Amino acid sequence: MVKVIYLLLCILGFVLPYSQFVPFFLEHGLDIKLFFEQLFASKISGFFGMDVIVSSLVLWAFVFWEGTRLKMQNLWVYVACNLLVGVSLGLPLFLFMRQRQIEQQADILGY
């Protein structure tokens, strides 16, 4: 059941952020300067921007430490998802794959 929740969160984590990014992209293209100007246009948007940046760094550390501990493969994929979409996709995808890895290791050990 937990894996289903993680997958649903992956879908939401992709669809919701891109519902905001795609109109920006269609109007302005990949204007990184304008993107960051708008991201930090107010104290509130700056608050959310900083929160996401710090959350991303925490996610990267978690992915590499926990993924290495569990001997997971292709850890770069979760960082790429984080960079291309956000924590909202990278984290639930990593948690989904982490749960699969834990279940596979438990099956091998006979738990």
N, CA, C and O atoms as a DFTB+ gen file, in Angstrom:
444 C
 N C O
     1  1       0.813      -1.201       0.000
     2  2       0.000       0.000       0.000
     3  2       0.856       1.264       0.000
     4  3       0.525       2.244      -0.668
     5  1       1.957       1.240       0.751
     6  2       2.817       2.418       0.826
     7  2       3.416       2.743      -0.545
     8  3       3.607       3.913      -0.877
     9  1       3.711       1.717      -1.334
    10  2       4.269       1.961      -2.672
    11  2       3.252       2.654      -3.569
    12  3       3.624       3.503      -4.379
    13  1       1.982       2.306      -3.438
    14  2       0.927       2.959      -4.225
    15  2       0.853       4.442      -3.865
    16  3       0.706       5.292      -4.742
    17  1       0.955       4.743      -2.585
    18  2       0.934       6.142      -2.145
    19  2       2.125       6.892      -2.722
    20  3       1.980       8.015      -3.205
    21  1       3.308       6.272      -2.674
    22  2       4.495       6.916      -3.246
    23  2       4.317       7.171      -4.743
    24  3       4.708       8.228      -5.239
    25  1       3.732       6.212      -5.467
    26  2       3.512       6.403      -6.902
    27  2       2.513       7.526      -7.171
    28  3       2.713       8.327      -8.084
    29  1       1.451       7.588      -6.390
    30  2       0.484       8.679      -6.541
    31  2       1.142      10.034      -6.255
    32  3       0.867      11.023      -6.934
    33  1       2.006      10.065      -5.250
    34  2       2.727      11.302      -4.951
    35  2       3.712      11.669      -6.063
    36  3       3.942      12.851      -6.318
    37  1       4.289      10.672      -6.720
    38  2       5.155      10.942      -7.882
    39  2       4.361      11.636      -8.988
    40  3       4.830      12.597      -9.597
    41  1       3.161      11.136      -9.233
    42  2       2.318      11.724     -10.278
    43  2       1.968      13.164      -9.919
    44  3       2.127      14.071     -10.736
    45  1       1.489      13.370      -8.691
    46  2       1.184      14.734      -8.244
    47  2       2.426      15.613      -8.266
    48  3       2.367      16.782      -8.647
    49  1       3.549      15.037      -7.854
    50  2       4.807      15.769      -7.796
    51  2       5.327      16.174      -9.153
    52  3       6.146      17.088      -9.252
    53  1       4.878      15.523     -10.191
    54  2       5.236      15.912     -11.558
    55  2       4.201      16.876     -12.135
    56  3       4.555      17.925     -12.673
    57  1       2.930      16.518     -12.022
    58  2       1.849      17.275     -12.677
    59  2       1.691      18.674     -12.086
    60  3       1.608      19.651     -12.831
    61  1       1.650      18.783     -10.769
    62  2       1.394      20.091     -10.158
    63  2       2.494      21.119     -10.439
    64  3       2.174      22.231     -10.859
    65  1       3.774      20.799     -10.227
    66  2       4.796      21.796     -10.554
    67  2       4.824      22.156     -12.046
    68  3       4.990      23.323     -12.402
    69  1       4.664      21.165     -12.903
    70  2       4.727      21.452     -14.332
    71  2       3.497      22.215     -14.821
    72  3       3.553      22.879     -15.856
    73  1       2.383      22.125     -14.081
    74  2       1.211      22.923     -14.448
    75  2       1.513      24.412     -14.289
    76  3       0.850      25.251     -14.899
    77  1       2.511      24.739     -13.471
    78  2       2.941      26.129     -13.302
    79  2       4.122      26.472     -14.212
    80  3       4.231      27.601     -14.690
    81  1       4.993      25.512     -14.448
    82  2       6.195      25.783     -15.240
    83  2       5.918      25.842     -16.736
    84  3       6.477      26.691     -17.430
    85  1       5.071      24.965     -17.242
    86  2       4.829      24.904     -18.689
    87  2       4.305      26.235     -19.237
    88  3       4.809      26.690     -20.263
    89  1       3.319      26.880     -18.605
    90  2       2.892      28.185     -19.139
    91  2       4.019      29.222     -19.135
    92  3       4.136      30.013     -20.071
    93  1       4.852      29.222     -18.082
    94  2       6.012      30.122     -18.051
    95  2       6.934      29.826     -19.223
    96  3       7.364      30.737     -19.931
    97  1       7.234      28.552     -19.423
    98  2       8.135      28.136     -20.501
    99  2       7.573      28.506     -21.870
   100  3       8.310      28.980     -22.734
   101  1       6.281      28.293     -22.072
   102  2       5.665      28.617     -23.364
   103  2       5.693      30.112     -23.636
   104  3       5.801      30.531     -24.788
   105  1       5.597      30.911     -22.600
   106  2       5.598      32.363     -22.770
   107  2       6.997      32.950     -22.876
   108  3       7.229      33.869     -23.661
   109  1       7.942      32.417     -22.077
   110  2       9.265      33.039     -21.974
   111  2      10.411      32.157     -22.455
   112  3      11.545      32.626     -22.541
   113  1      10.147      30.909     -22.765
   114  2      11.226      29.995     -23.100
   115  2      12.034      29.663     -21.858
   116  3      11.561      29.824     -20.734
   117  1      13.241      29.204     -22.068
   118  2      14.100      28.817     -20.941
   119  2      14.938      30.017     -20.493
   120  3      16.167      29.998     -20.559
   121  1      14.245      31.052     -20.041
   122  2      14.885      32.287     -19.582
   123  2      15.219      32.128     -18.095
   124  3      14.409      32.450     -17.226
   125  1      16.413      31.632     -17.824
   126  2      16.828      31.334     -16.454
   127  2      16.876      32.604     -15.606
   128  3      16.478      32.594     -14.441
   129  1      17.362      33.690     -16.189
   130  2      17.436      34.959     -15.446
   131  2      16.044      35.388     -14.990
   132  3      15.858      35.728     -13.822
   133  1      15.073      35.378     -15.885
   134  2      13.705      35.750     -15.542
   135  2      13.102      34.760     -14.546
   136  3      12.369      35.152     -13.638
   137  1      13.410      33.497     -14.720
   138  2      12.921      32.468     -13.796
   139  2      13.324      32.799     -12.361
   140  3      12.484      32.785     -11.461
   141  1      14.613      33.100     -12.144
   142  2      15.080      33.402     -10.794
   143  2      14.605      34.768     -10.314
   144  3      14.370      34.954      -9.120
   145  1      14.459      35.728     -11.230
   146  2      13.891      37.019     -10.839
   147  2      12.479      36.832     -10.295
   148  3      12.116      37.413      -9.273
   149  1      11.690      36.019     -10.985
   150  2      10.320      35.789     -10.533
   151  2      10.286      34.908      -9.284
   152  3       9.431      35.095      -8.418
   153  1      11.194      33.968      -9.189
   154  2      11.240      33.092      -8.019
   155  2      11.489      33.894      -6.747
   156  3      10.928      33.584      -5.696
   157  1      12.328      34.924      -6.838
   158  2      12.672      35.740      -5.676
   159  2      12.086      37.149      -5.770
   160  3      12.676      38.105      -5.266
   161  1      10.927      37.273      -6.414
   162  2      10.290      38.572      -6.610
   163  2       9.718      39.158      -5.326
   164  3       9.571      40.375      -5.217
   165  1       9.396      38.321      -4.367
   166  2       8.858      38.811      -3.091
   167  2       9.473      38.009      -1.952
   168  3      10.125      36.989      -2.175
   169  1       9.258      38.479      -0.745
   170  2       9.782      37.765       0.425
   171  2       9.137      36.385       0.542
   172  3       9.802      35.423       0.926
   173  1       7.864      36.282       0.220
   174  2       7.164      34.996       0.323
   175  2       7.654      34.017      -0.742
   176  3       7.908      32.851      -0.438
   177  1       7.790      34.479      -1.986
   178  2       8.293      33.564      -3.020
   179  2       9.747      33.197      -2.731
   180  3      10.163      32.066      -2.985
   181  1      10.523      34.146      -2.201
   182  2      11.899      33.858      -1.803
   183  2      11.962      32.828      -0.687
   184  3      12.844      31.970      -0.672
   185  1      11.013      32.918       0.256
   186  2      10.908      31.927       1.335
   187  2      10.727      30.538       0.749
   188  3      11.424      29.603       1.144
   189  1       9.786      30.389      -0.203
   190  2       9.548      29.079      -0.810
   191  2      10.728      28.639      -1.667
   192  3      11.076      27.458      -1.682
   193  1      11.342      29.570      -2.375
   194  2      12.512      29.226      -3.179
   195  2      13.652      28.691      -2.330
   196  3      14.252      27.668      -2.658
   197  1      13.948      29.388      -1.235
   198  2      15.018      28.938      -0.335
   199  2      14.674      27.603       0.305
   200  3      15.542      26.745       0.467
   201  1      13.408      27.425       0.670
   202  2      12.983      26.160       1.260
   203  2      13.213      24.997       0.300
   204  3      13.688      23.936       0.704
   205  1      12.876      25.199      -0.962
   206  2      13.042      24.144      -1.965
   207  2      14.520      23.863      -2.226
   208  3      14.911      22.709      -2.400
   209  1      15.333      24.903      -2.253
   210  2      16.768      24.709      -2.483
   211  2      17.382      23.890      -1.343
   212  3      18.124      22.941      -1.594
   213  1      17.078      24.249      -0.101
   214  2      17.615      23.504       1.039
   215  2      17.049      22.082       1.051
   216  3      17.779      21.127       1.315
   217  1      15.760      21.939       0.769
   218  2      15.150      20.597       0.723
   219  2      15.813      19.735      -0.342
   220  3      15.984      18.531      -0.149
   221  1      16.185      20.334      -1.452
   222  2      16.870      19.595      -2.512
   223  2      18.226      19.087      -2.039
   224  3      18.587      17.939      -2.299
   225  1      18.968      19.929      -1.352
   226  2      20.271      19.501      -0.835
   227  2      20.118      18.368       0.172
   228  3      20.907      17.423       0.178
   229  1      19.096      18.467       1.025
   230  2      18.828      17.395       1.988
   231  2      18.474      16.104       1.255
   232  3      18.936      15.024       1.623
   233  1      17.648      16.225       0.212
   234  2      17.269      15.053      -0.583
   235  2      18.498      14.396      -1.195
   236  3      18.630      13.174      -1.141
   237  1      19.398      15.182      -1.774
   238  2      20.595      14.614      -2.396
   239  2      21.418      13.850      -1.375
   240  3      21.880      12.743      -1.655
   241  1      21.610      14.431      -0.181
   242  2      22.379      13.751       0.859
   243  2      21.682      12.452       1.260
   244  3      22.336      11.417       1.388
   245  1      20.375      12.493       1.457
   246  2      19.610      11.309       1.835
   247  2      19.698      10.234       0.763
   248  3      19.902       9.059       1.070
   249  1      19.544      10.634      -0.492
   250  2      19.604       9.678      -1.600
   251  2      20.954       8.966      -1.614
   252  3      21.004       7.741      -1.727
   253  1      22.031       9.707      -1.503
   254  2      23.342       9.073      -1.611
   255  2      23.701       8.265      -0.369
   256  3      24.299       7.196      -0.491
   257  1      23.353       8.748       0.821
   258  2      23.674       7.972       2.019
   259  2      22.790       6.743       2.148
   260  3      23.287       5.634       2.341
   261  1      21.498       6.936       2.043
   262  2      20.575       5.803       2.201
   263  2      20.670       4.851       1.008
   264  3      20.644       3.633       1.180
   265  1      20.779       5.404      -0.194
   266  2      20.901       4.566      -1.382
   267  2      22.161       3.728      -1.366
   268  3      22.137       2.559      -1.750
   269  1      23.255       4.313      -0.926
   270  2      24.510       3.562      -0.816
   271  2      24.389       2.486       0.255
   272  3      24.832       1.355       0.054
   273  1      23.794       2.832       1.389
   274  2      23.614       1.864       2.478
   275  2      22.808       0.653       2.019
   276  3      23.108      -0.482       2.391
   277  1      21.780       0.904       1.206
   278  2      20.922      -0.185       0.730
   279  2      21.411      -0.809      -0.579
   280  3      20.773      -1.710      -1.124
   281  1      22.555      -0.316      -1.078
   282  2      23.142      -0.826      -2.328
   283  2      22.187      -0.654      -3.516
   284  3      22.039      -1.552      -4.344
   285  1      21.549       0.506      -3.578
   286  2      20.653       0.815      -4.692
   287  2      21.478       1.287      -5.884
   288  3      22.571       1.831      -5.724
   289  1      20.941       1.073      -7.070
   290  2      21.622       1.424      -8.315
   291  2      21.117       2.773      -8.843
   292  3      20.029       3.218      -8.478
   293  1      21.901       3.410      -9.688
   294  2      21.502       4.612     -10.442
   295  2      20.941       5.722      -9.558
   296  3      19.871       6.261      -9.841
   297  1      21.649       6.060      -8.507
   298  2      21.194       7.094      -7.589
   299  2      21.107       8.466      -8.248
   300  3      20.374       9.335      -7.774
   301  1      21.834       8.665      -9.315
   302  2      21.807       9.935     -10.027
   303  2      20.418      10.246     -10.594
   304  3      20.088      11.410     -10.816
   305  1      19.610       9.219     -10.826
   306  2      18.277       9.415     -11.407
   307  2      17.419      10.300     -10.497
   308  3      16.671      11.142     -10.992
   309  1      17.515      10.124      -9.190
   310  2      16.690      10.878      -8.254
   311  2      17.135      12.338      -8.185
   312  3      16.307      13.236      -8.028
   313  1      18.431      12.571      -8.300
   314  2      18.946      13.938      -8.364
   315  2      18.485      14.587      -9.667
   316  3      18.084      15.751      -9.670
   317  1      18.538      13.849     -10.767
   318  2      18.075      14.383     -12.051
   319  2      16.585      14.731     -11.992
   320  3      16.174      15.780     -12.488
   321  1      15.781      13.861     -11.393
   322  2      14.342      14.153     -11.238
   323  2      14.140      15.395     -10.391
   324  3      13.260      16.209     -10.671
   325  1      14.948      15.539      -9.361
   326  2      14.878      16.721      -8.513
   327  2      15.210      17.982      -9.307
   328  3      14.537      19.003      -9.162
   329  1      16.231      17.918     -10.135
   330  2      16.631      19.088     -10.914
   331  2      15.655      19.399     -12.048
   332  3      15.435      20.566     -12.371
   333  1      15.072      18.373     -12.647
   334  2      14.162      18.584     -13.780
   335  2      12.739      18.931     -13.352
   336  3      12.020      19.608     -14.086
   337  1      12.329      18.472     -12.171
   338  2      10.970      18.745     -11.682
   339  2      11.029      19.369     -10.298
   340  3      10.588      20.502     -10.104
   341  1      11.568      18.640      -9.345
   342  2      11.656      19.172      -7.993
   343  2      11.677      18.065      -6.958
   344  3      11.629      16.879      -7.284
   345  1      11.751      18.480      -5.705
   346  2      11.699      17.549      -4.587
   347  2      10.402      16.751      -4.651
   348  3      10.351      15.594      -4.236
   349  1       9.358      17.382      -5.174
   350  2       8.038      16.747      -5.229
   351  2       8.013      15.487      -6.083
   352  3       7.124      14.655      -5.907
   353  1       8.944      15.322      -6.988
   354  2       9.076      14.077      -7.752
   355  2      10.241      13.241      -7.235
   356  3      10.099      12.034      -7.039
   357  1      11.385      13.871      -7.014
   358  2      12.581      13.126      -6.609
   359  2      12.410      12.350      -5.319
   360  3      12.845      11.203      -5.222
   361  1      11.775      12.971      -4.314
   362  2      11.630      12.295      -3.024
   363  2      10.668      11.112      -3.070
   364  3      11.051      10.023      -2.643
   365  1       9.437      11.267      -3.567
   366  2       8.568      10.081      -3.566
   367  2       9.069       8.973      -4.486
   368  3       8.844       7.795      -4.207
   369  1       9.749       9.333      -5.583
   370  2      10.307       8.301      -6.457
   371  2      11.404       7.531      -5.722
   372  3      11.456       6.303      -5.786
   373  1      12.280       8.259      -5.025
   374  2      13.319       7.583      -4.260
   375  2      12.708       6.698      -3.169
   376  3      13.145       5.565      -2.969
   377  1      11.702       7.216      -2.467
   378  2      11.072       6.423      -1.410
   379  2      10.392       5.175      -1.965
   380  3      10.417       4.120      -1.331
   381  1       9.787       5.290      -3.143
   382  2       9.186       4.126      -3.800
   383  2      10.250       3.069      -4.099
   384  3      10.081       1.896      -3.768
   385  1      11.338       3.495      -4.722
   386  2      12.395       2.555      -5.091
   387  2      13.117       2.016      -3.845
   388  3      13.545       0.862      -3.828
   389  1      13.249       2.834      -2.825
   390  2      13.847       2.394      -1.568
   391  2      12.990       1.291      -0.939
   392  3      13.517       0.289      -0.455
   393  1      11.683       1.479      -0.949
   394  2      10.782       0.468      -0.398
   395  2      10.896      -0.839      -1.170
   396  3      10.911      -1.918      -0.577
   397  1      10.975      -0.739      -2.498
   398  2      11.177      -1.950      -3.316
   399  2      12.462      -2.657      -2.941
   400  3      12.493      -3.881      -2.806
   401  1      13.526      -1.879      -2.773
   402  2      14.830      -2.458      -2.419
   403  2      14.758      -3.147      -1.061
   404  3      15.279      -4.251      -0.898
   405  1      14.128      -2.516      -0.102
   406  2      13.995      -3.099       1.237
   407  2      13.205      -4.405       1.155
   408  3      13.581      -5.393       1.785
   409  1      12.117      -4.419       0.386
   410  2      11.307      -5.630       0.247
   411  2      12.081      -6.738      -0.459
   412  3      11.977      -7.904      -0.076
   413  1      12.861      -6.384      -1.493
   414  2      13.665      -7.388      -2.191
   415  2      14.719      -7.987      -1.270
   416  3      14.937      -9.199      -1.277
   417  1      15.377      -7.135      -0.470
   418  2      16.390      -7.637       0.448
   419  2      15.756      -8.514       1.528
   420  3      16.360      -9.499       1.953
   421  1      14.554      -8.172       1.974
   422  2      13.854      -8.981       2.976
   423  2      13.489     -10.344       2.391
   424  3      13.576     -11.362       3.078
   425  1      13.078     -10.363       1.110
   426  2      12.742     -11.636       0.449
   427  2      13.971     -12.528       0.351
   428  3      13.889     -13.734       0.581
   429  1      15.104     -11.937       0.012
   430  2      16.345     -12.696      -0.120
   431  2      16.747     -13.284       1.235
   432  3      17.218     -14.418       1.316
   433  1      16.555     -12.497       2.291
   434  2      16.944     -12.951       3.637
   435  2      15.857     -13.801       4.289
   436  3      16.080     -14.377       5.354
   437  1      14.680     -13.888       3.661
   438  2      13.617     -14.729       4.172
   439  2      12.815     -14.115       5.304
   440  3      12.295     -14.840       6.152
   441  1      12.705     -12.791       5.335
   442  2      11.917     -12.130       6.407
   443  2      10.463     -12.105       6.059
   444  3       9.652     -11.594       6.831
